[in-house]
């Protein structure tokens, strides 16, 4: 199976959930959830899955569960497909 990886920076407790775009090859993501009991991580997975058009189970946080900067893996997409869906 093909798996794309992506570096993201999360801003929790934002006014809305949104994918902001890339800054220095790191995707900027904002979520309304607080970083308590994994709620912000769940919101990130849900938002990315919806934005990319993949099931939630295809998106997982590889590293950075307790940090703002995370490495995310998306199953079923190549890196080119992933970037195309985020930029386009």
Secondary structure by P-SEA (a helix, b strand, c coil): cbbbbbbbbbbccccccccccccccbbbbbbccccccaaaaaaaaaaaaaaaccccccccccccccccbbbbbbccccaaaaaaaaac
